[in-house]
């Protein structure tokens, strides 16, 4: 059974609520308005839709496929309806004109590379009431204009490279549900301050590597794993406070010259002595 039927202008229209590649190709217009019957946008439906500047999504929409809007280089902003509960990898990757994105309430996982290399993306809005648990790998990779991230309550994992090289991002709000911050998750971000909640248990390798504007960070006692070079390359970091005994401390967690604040006789104090790091005892 075909996914579309033909309308009077010889453009395919929806059938069974599916927005397919054939439909998308025929509707590569500057302002796309999806009909109320749309339930699912299939993979690559609007891929390389260079003319598309805006998309109006219906409240009936439940799913957006892989690479559905990838390389839509004129798309300026999106507001996803709250019922969208699944989004495919690279759904809005390389949308280089995109400046704002509003995410849905029902989404559990923001997929890998969802907004990767959207160099002009400045703002991302997460709903206050949401079901988001995971920000996937490279979700905001090289979103170089992103200024802040107000991450929602309930979030548990920030995967590797999630905010890699978001160099304009001056602040991030981490909720007290986050447990894992992945490898290079905030690599080379413009963070000026950092407050880690008591829920975090693992900072993976180079999690905050080269965050050049951090000056002082305190790690909560919930963190049992501090990965290799977690804060290495943070050239302005004067103090890193670790007032407890982590189970694992990787090599070169901070630059020589960063003062580690810890308790005398602790595992951290021994680590600093073995690695030539300056210590200030609490």
C-alpha positions in Angstrom: 0.0 0.0 0.0 1.5 3.4 -1.0 2.4 5.8 1.8 0.9 8.8 0.0 -1.9 9.7 -2.3 -1.8 12.4 -4.9 -3.5 15.7 -4.5 -4.9 18.0 -7.2 -1.5 19.7 -7.6 0.3 16.4 -8.1 2.0 16.6 -4.7 1.8 13.6 -2.5 -0.3 13.9 0.7 -0.1 11.9 3.8 -1.6 8.5 4.3 -1.5 6.6 7.6 0.1 9.7 9.2 3.5 9.1 7.7 5.7 11.9 6.4 8.0 10.0 4.0 11.0 11.0 1.9 8.7 11.3 -1.1 6.4 13.7 0.7 9.3 15.7 2.0 11.0 16.0 -1.4 7.7 17.3 -2.9 7.3 19.9 -0.1 10.7 21.4 0.0 9.2 24.9 0.5 10.5 27.9 2.5 7.7 27.5 5.1 6.7 23.9 5.7 3.4 23.3 7.4 2.8 19.7 8.3 -0.9 18.6 8.3 -2.7 17.7 11.6 -2.8 14.1 10.5 1.0 13.7 10.7 2.1 11.2 13.3 5.6 10.2 12.2 8.3 11.9 10.2 10.3 9.1 8.6 14.1 8.9 8.2 15.7 11.5 5.8 12.2 12.9 5.0 13.5 16.5 4.6 17.2 15.7 4.3 19.1 18.5 2.5 16.1 20.8 2.4 18.2 23.8 1.9 15.3 26.1 1.2 13.4 25.3 4.4 13.4 28.3 6.8 10.6 27.2 9.1 8.6 24.1 10.0 5.2 24.1 11.7 4.7 20.8 13.5 1.2 19.5 14.5 0.4 18.6 18.1 -0.3 15.0 16.8 3.3 14.3 16.0 4.9 11.5 18.0 8.2 10.6 16.2 10.9 12.2 14.1 13.2 9.8 12.2 17.0 9.7 11.7 18.4 12.6 9.7 14.9 13.9 9.1 16.0 17.5 8.8 19.8 17.0 8.5 21.5 19.6 6.3 18.4 21.9 6.3 20.9 24.8 6.2 18.3 27.7 6.2 16.2 26.4 9.0 16.1 29.1 11.7 14.1 27.8 14.7 12.1 24.8 15.8 9.5 24.2 18.5 8.7 20.6 18.9 5.2 19.6 20.1 5.1 18.1 23.6 3.9 14.6 22.5 7.1 13.8 20.5 8.5 10.8 22.4 11.2 9.6 19.9 13.8 11.3 17.8 16.3 9.7 15.5 20.0 10.2 15.4 21.2 13.4 13.6 17.6 14.6 13.3 18.7 18.3 13.1 22.4 17.9 12.5 24.2 20.6 10.4 21.3 23.0 10.4 23.7 25.9 10.3 21.2 28.7 10.5 19.3 27.3 13.4 19.3 29.7 16.4 16.7 28.3 18.8 15.2 24.9 19.6 12.4 24.1 22.0 12.3 20.4 23.0 9.3 18.2 23.8 8.0 17.1 27.2 7.7 13.4 26.4 11.2 12.7 25.0 13.2 10.2 27.1 16.4 10.3 25.2 17.9 13.1 23.2 19.7 11.0 20.5 23.3 11.1 19.4 24.2 14.1 17.2 20.7 15.5 17.4 21.9 19.1 17.0 25.6 18.4 16.1 27.4 21.2 14.3 24.6 23.6 14.5 27.1 26.4 14.8 24.6 29.2 15.3 22.4 27.5 17.8 22.2 30.0 20.8 19.3 28.8 22.9 17.8 25.4 23.8 14.7 25.3 25.9 13.9 22.2 28.0 10.3 22.0 29.4 10.0 22.1 33.2 8.0 19.0 33.3 9.7 16.4 31.2 10.8 12.8 30.9 14.3 13.3 29.6 16.8 10.9 31.1 19.8 10.9 28.7 21.5 13.4 26.5 23.2 11.3 23.9 26.7 11.3 22.5 27.6 14.4 20.6 24.1 15.8 20.9 25.3 19.4 20.9 28.8 18.7 19.5 30.3 22.0 18.3 27.3 24.1 18.9 29.7 27.0 19.1 27.2 29.7 19.7 25.2 28.0 22.5 25.3 30.4 25.5 23.9 28.3 28.3 22.3 25.0 29.2 19.5 24.8 31.8 19.3 21.0 32.0 16.0 19.6 33.3 15.2 17.8 36.5 15.2 14.0 36.1 18.2 13.9 33.7 20.6 11.1 34.7 23.3 10.8 32.0 25.2 13.2 29.9 27.0 11.0 27.3 30.5 11.5 25.7 31.1 14.7 23.7 27.5 15.9 24.5 28.6 19.5 24.6 32.0 19.2 23.0 33.5 22.5 22.0 30.5 24.6 23.0 33.0 27.4 23.4 30.4 30.2 24.1 28.6 28.3 26.8 29.2 30.2 30.0 26.9 28.4 32.3 25.3 25.0 32.8 22.7 24.0 35.3 23.1 20.4 36.4 20.0 19.0 38.2 20.4 16.9 41.4 19.5 13.8 39.4 22.6 13.6 37.1 24.8 10.6 37.9 27.2 10.3 35.0 29.1 13.0 33.0 30.8 11.3 30.0 34.1 11.6 28.3 34.8 15.0 27.0 31.2 15.9 27.7 32.1 19.6 28.3 35.5 19.7 26.5 36.6 23.2 25.7 33.4 24.9 26.9 33.4 28.6 28.1 32.1 27.7 31.6 32.8 30.5 34.1 31.6 28.5 37.1 30.6 24.9 37.9 28.3 23.5 40.6 28.3 19.7 40.6 25.3 18.2 42.5 25.6 15.5 45.1 24.0 13.0 42.7 27.1 12.8 40.4 29.1 9.6 40.8 31.4 9.6 37.8 33.3 12.2 35.9 34.8 10.4 32.9 38.0 11.1 31.1 38.6 14.8 30.2 35.0 15.6 31.2 35.9 19.3 31.7 39.1 19.4 29.8 40.2 22.9 28.6 37.4 24.8 30.3 39.6 27.8 30.3 37.4 30.2 32.4 36.9 28.0 35.5 38.7 29.4 38.5 37.5 27.2 41.4 35.6 23.8 41.5 34.4 21.8 44.5 33.7 18.1 43.9 30.9 16.6 46.0 31.6 13.4 48.0 29.2 11.4 45.8 31.8 11.3 43.0 33.7 8.0 43.3 35.4 8.1 39.9 37.5 11.1 38.7 38.7 10.2 35.2 42.0 11.0 33.5 42.6 14.7 32.9 39.1 15.5 34.1 40.1 19.2 34.6 43.4 19.2 32.8 44.0 22.2 30.5 41.8 24.5 32.6 44.5 27.2 32.6 42.7 29.6 35.1 41.7 26.9 37.6 43.3 28.0 40.9 41.6 25.6 43.3 40.1 22.1 42.9 38.6 21.0 46.2 38.2 17.2 46.9 37.1 16.9 50.6 36.8 13.1 50.6 38.4 9.9 49.3 37.3 8.9 45.8 37.7 5.3 44.8 39.5 6.2 41.6 41.6 9.2 40.6 43.0 9.2 37.1 46.3 10.6 35.9 46.7 14.3 35.5 43.3 15.4 36.8 44.5 19.0 36.8 47.4 21.2 35.6 50.5 21.6 37.6 49.8 24.9 39.4 46.3 24.1 40.3 46.0 23.8 44.1 44.2 20.7 45.3 42.3 21.3 48.6 41.9 18.1 50.5 42.3 16.6 54.0 45.7 15.7 55.4 46.4 12.0 55.3 43.7 11.4 52.7 44.0 9.3 49.5 43.8 12.6 47.6 46.8 14.0 49.6 48.8 11.0 48.7 47.8 11.3 45.0 49.0 14.9 45.0 52.3 14.0 46.6 52.9 11.3 44.0 52.0 13.6 41.1 53.7 16.8 42.2 50.5 18.8 42.7 50.3 21.6 45.1 48.1 21.0 48.2 46.2 23.2 50.6 44.9 21.2 53.6 41.3 21.7 54.7 
